[in-house]
Amino acid sequence: MATPGPAAPAVSAGPDARGARSDDWAAQAADTIDRVITGIGDKTARPLTAIAGAIVFGLVLAAVGFALLVLLAVASVRALNVYLPIEPYSRAVWVSDAIVGGIFTLIGLFVWRKRRPKRT
């Protein structure tokens, strides 16, 4: 039984005129393509994904905020209707509607006034 000798060195082509090995061009081309594609992805896909996520998050937050505002208004009307201490109008719903409507009107007028910068 013969024992194997030392492994034969890998056969490779010698350096070309530019000093680079001629068998590495495929790996270099693949690395260059990979770097270019990754760079394009980093500059386009990631910012667009972040912008889309911010838009979706903002829309969800706006929907939840609107739902909470409606629930707050309904709860305020119900609480005022039940616990309003004004004796002749204690169970009249229009009184609690007027109070909550007046609060929202005052808030709306305040925001309307702040819609433009002040004139100097």
Contacts in CASP RR format, 6 or more apart in sequence:
PFRMAT RR
TARGET T0000
AUTHOR 0000-0000-0000
METHOD contacts of the structure
MODEL  1
MATPGPAAPAVSAGPDARGARSDDWAAQAADTIDRVITGIGDKTARPLTA
IAGAIVFGLVLAAVGFALLVLLAVASVRALNVYLPIEPYSRAVWVSDAIV
GGIFTLIGLFVWRKRRPKRT
12 21 0 8 1.000
12 23 0 8 1.000
13 21 0 8 1.000
13 22 0 8 1.000
13 23 0 8 1.000
14 21 0 8 1.000
14 22 0 8 1.000
15 21 0 8 1.000
15 22 0 8 1.000
16 22 0 8 1.000
20 28 0 8 1.000
73 100 0 8 1.000
73 104 0 8 1.000
76 96 0 8 1.000
76 100 0 8 1.000
76 103 0 8 1.000
77 93 0 8 1.000
77 96 0 8 1.000
77 97 0 8 1.000
77 100 0 8 1.000
78 96 0 8 1.000
80 95 0 8 1.000
80 96 0 8 1.000
80 99 0 8 1.000
80 100 0 8 1.000
81 91 0 8 1.000
81 93 0 8 1.000
81 95 0 8 1.000
81 96 0 8 1.000
84 90 0 8 1.000
84 95 0 8 1.000
84 96 0 8 1.000
86 95 0 8 1.000
89 95 0 8 1.000
END
